[in-house]
Amino acid sequence: MEDKLYYIDGYLREAEAKVVAVKENGIILDRTIFYPEGGGQPGDRGTFDNYKIIDTVKDEEGNSLHIIEGDKPEIGHVGMLHLDWTHRVFYMTEHSAQHLVSSILFKHGIGTVAVHQGERFFTIETDHGEIDEEVLLAVENEANAAIRENHEIKQCEMSHEEAEALGMRRSIKVSGRVKVVFIESLDAVACGGVHLKSTGEIGEIQYCGAEKIRGHVRTIWKCGTLSVSYRRENKAIVDSVSSLLSAEPEMIIPALKKLKEDESELRRELKLSRKKIAQLEIRVHGTEVPIIFRSDVDSASFEDAFDESDERTAFIVDGDGRFMFHGTKDCFDILKEKLQLRGGGRGKLYRGSVEGEADVVLDNIRSLLNGRNGA
């Protein structure tokens, strides 16, 4: 087993180490500052001399397997490990923030089922099927209060019996000695990850929403620099929308509702106007037998231009290549077969689309219908 220096000091960024084993995809060192993936926290990355470490995972013996890109050093090689600190502190911050949020959720009677740390946010799957939004916002407020209070975060190793006696919010999943992470006066939980030294280093926490998964509420959070960026991006969006609507930020919602109402009214008026134009066009072309023409009005507007008693045959194509046919089913079936029309309907009304140039299609329709009427 290697010396796990990340447990001695999670802030070590470099250390000397020696290769003790070489595997197909990586190396084992006698000591390491690289945390292997586990507990929802990604593995560390960085370099070992000139060798690039792209990930760190646990091998079958529980050692840190440093995944190397390209050629690997030989056994016995001594070199310097350099941690990708930006990557480490990002996930160390998310991990610590997750502990803090989970502890406050627990105070509200909400347990944690699973956690996930990601590049854009971290999630906490709870044991509840429903959670009031107000409760989650209260959790956010309490988490930020704890950040301002700057509680110490520390990790202690103890016997299984000692750990059980603490009555932690989550059952212990390992046997033997247990690593317990304490957030001063707030939380104690068994965890083998790496953490910040205090809640103040988290910076801030922001609740970003929730979703349902496996019958549970999964909550979504951002912390640290991600939370700051998210807050600033949202402010920029609010400022832009406020400018576009010529409305103060607090009046954006009423202004959008009014805009939506105006849009609905305009759509209704436009639909009525198109129907009136469709009726006028039918009146103009109504002396033709059959009625065949092209219109700038959408074909759907012609549906109400004919009533049940109307026996006229009509074929109208709009600018989008959509058609409306009024006539008998057997007549439509013939046209569909001969001209490969796409669509259908029932009774006397049929809709669909035409292939090719609309004027050519109309000429073919005219020839077929006139030929059929002449027969």
QUINORWO-V553854 format. One record per backbone hydrogen bond with DSSP energy under -1.0 kcal/mol. CO is the residue of the C=O (numbers start at 1). NH is the residue of the N-H. E is the energy in kcal/mol with one decimal. If there is no record, write none. Layout:
co=<CO | CO>
nh=<NH | NH>
e=<E | E>
This chain:
co=<3 | 3 | 4 | 5 | 9 | 13 | 15 | 17 | 18 | 19 | 21 | 25 | 26 | 27 | 28 | 28 | 30 | 32 | 35 | 38 | 40 | 41 | 45 | 46 | 47 | 48 | 51 | 52 | 53 | 55 | 56 | 57 | 59 | 63 | 65 | 66 | 67 | 74 | 77 | 79 | 80 | 81 | 82 | 83 | 84 | 85 | 86 | 87 | 88 | 89 | 90 | 91 | 92 | 93 | 94 | 95 | 96 | 97 | 98 | 99 | 100 | 101 | 102 | 103 | 104 | 105 | 106 | 111 | 114 | 116 | 121 | 122 | 123 | 124 | 125 | 125 | 128 | 132 | 133 | 134 | 135 | 136 | 137 | 138 | 139 | 140 | 141 | 142 | 143 | 144 | 145 | 151 | 152 | 154 | 156 | 158 | 159 | 160 | 161 | 163 | 164 | 178 | 179 | 180 | 181 | 182 | 183 | 183 | 187 | 189 | 197 | 199 | 202 | 204 | 206 | 209 | 211 | 213 | 216 | 217 | 218 | 219 | 220 | 221 | 222 | 223 | 224 | 225 | 226 | 227 | 228 | 229 | 230 | 231 | 232 | 233 | 234 | 235 | 236 | 237 | 238 | 239 | 240 | 241 | 242 | 248 | 249 | 251 | 252 | 253 | 254 | 255 | 256 | 257 | 258 | 259 | 260 | 261 | 262 | 263 | 264 | 265 | 266 | 267 | 268 | 269 | 270 | 271 | 272 | 273 | 274 | 275 | 276 | 277 | 278 | 279 | 280 | 281 | 285 | 291 | 293 | 298 | 299 | 300 | 302 | 307 | 313 | 314 | 315 | 316 | 317 | 318 | 321 | 322 | 323 | 324 | 325 | 326 | 328 | 329 | 330 | 331 | 332 | 333 | 334 | 335 | 342 | 344 | 346 | 348 | 349 | 350 | 351 | 352 | 353 | 357 | 358 | 359 | 360 | 361 | 362 | 363 | 364 | 365 | 366 | 367 | 368 | 369 | 370 | 371>
nh=<5 | 32 | 7 | 9 | 12 | 83 | 81 | 79 | 30 | 76 | 28 | 68 | 23 | 66 | 20 | 21 | 3 | 5 | 44 | 41 | 117 | 38 | 84 | 53 | 82 | 51 | 48 | 69 | 46 | 67 | 37 | 65 | 62 | 59 | 57 | 27 | 54 | 77 | 19 | 17 | 49 | 15 | 47 | 85 | 88 | 89 | 90 | 91 | 92 | 93 | 94 | 95 | 96 | 97 | 98 | 99 | 100 | 101 | 102 | 103 | 104 | 105 | 106 | 107 | 108 | 110 | 109 | 127 | 125 | 123 | 118 | 221 | 116 | 219 | 113 | 114 | 217 | 136 | 137 | 138 | 139 | 140 | 141 | 142 | 143 | 144 | 145 | 146 | 147 | 148 | 149 | 199 | 184 | 182 | 180 | 178 | 163 | 164 | 165 | 166 | 167 | 158 | 191 | 156 | 189 | 154 | 186 | 187 | 183 | 181 | 153 | 202 | 204 | 224 | 222 | 220 | 218 | 216 | 213 | 126 | 211 | 124 | 208 | 122 | 206 | 226 | 228 | 229 | 230 | 231 | 232 | 233 | 234 | 235 | 236 | 237 | 238 | 239 | 240 | 241 | 242 | 243 | 244 | 245 | 247 | 251 | 252 | 255 | 256 | 257 | 258 | 259 | 260 | 261 | 262 | 263 | 264 | 265 | 266 | 267 | 268 | 269 | 270 | 271 | 272 | 273 | 274 | 275 | 276 | 277 | 278 | 279 | 280 | 281 | 282 | 283 | 284 | 285 | 288 | 315 | 317 | 301 | 302 | 303 | 305 | 310 | 291 | 326 | 293 | 324 | 295 | 321 | 354 | 318 | 352 | 316 | 350 | 314 | 332 | 333 | 334 | 335 | 336 | 337 | 338 | 339 | 353 | 351 | 349 | 327 | 346 | 325 | 344 | 323 | 342 | 361 | 362 | 363 | 364 | 365 | 366 | 367 | 368 | 369 | 370 | 371 | 372 | 373 | 374 | 375>
e=<-1.4 | -2.4 | -1.5 | -2.7 | -1.6 | -3.2 | -3.5 | -2.5 | -2.1 | -2.7 | -2.7 | -1.3 | -3.3 | -2.7 | -2.8 | -1.5 | -2.4 | -1.7 | -2.6 | -1.7 | -1.1 | -2.2 | -2.8 | -2.5 | -2.8 | -2.3 | -2.6 | -2.5 | -2.3 | -2.6 | -2.7 | -4.0 | -1.7 | -2.4 | -2.1 | -1.9 | -2.1 | -2.0 | -2.4 | -2.6 | -2.5 | -1.5 | -2.5 | -1.6 | -2.3 | -3.1 | -1.5 | -1.8 | -2.7 | -2.0 | -2.0 | -2.5 | -2.2 | -2.6 | -2.4 | -1.9 | -2.1 | -2.7 | -2.9 | -2.1 | -1.8 | -2.8 | -2.1 | -1.3 | -1.1 | -2.4 | -1.9 | -1.4 | -3.3 | -2.6 | -1.4 | -2.7 | -2.0 | -2.8 | -3.7 | -1.3 | -2.6 | -1.5 | -2.1 | -1.9 | -2.1 | -2.0 | -2.2 | -2.4 | -2.5 | -2.2 | -1.9 | -2.1 | -1.6 | -2.1 | -1.8 | -2.6 | -3.1 | -3.4 | -3.4 | -3.4 | -2.3 | -2.5 | -1.8 | -1.3 | -1.6 | -2.6 | -2.3 | -2.8 | -1.9 | -2.2 | -3.1 | -2.3 | -2.5 | -3.1 | -2.9 | -1.7 | -1.5 | -2.0 | -2.2 | -2.9 | -3.6 | -2.7 | -2.7 | -2.8 | -2.0 | -2.2 | -3.0 | -2.4 | -3.0 | -1.2 | -1.8 | -2.6 | -2.4 | -2.4 | -2.4 | -2.7 | -2.3 | -1.9 | -2.4 | -2.1 | -2.6 | -2.8 | -2.2 | -2.7 | -2.6 | -2.0 | -2.6 | -2.3 | -2.3 | -2.5 | -1.4 | -2.2 | -2.7 | -2.4 | -2.3 | -2.3 | -2.5 | -2.3 | -2.6 | -2.4 | -2.4 | -2.2 | -2.5 | -2.7 | -2.2 | -2.5 | -2.9 | -2.4 | -2.1 | -2.5 | -2.5 | -1.9 | -2.1 | -2.5 | -2.7 | -2.5 | -2.2 | -2.7 | -2.3 | -1.9 | -2.4 | -2.6 | -1.9 | -2.9 | -1.6 | -1.9 | -1.8 | -1.4 | -1.5 | -1.4 | -2.8 | -2.7 | -1.6 | -2.1 | -2.7 | -1.8 | -2.5 | -2.7 | -1.4 | -2.3 | -2.4 | -2.5 | -2.1 | -2.7 | -1.6 | -2.1 | -2.9 | -2.0 | -2.8 | -2.6 | -2.6 | -2.4 | -1.9 | -2.0 | -1.6 | -3.2 | -2.1 | -2.5 | -2.2 | -2.4 | -2.7 | -2.0 | -2.2 | -2.7 | -2.8 | -2.4 | -2.6 | -3.0 | -2.7 | -2.4 | -2.2 | -2.5 | -2.3 | -1.3>
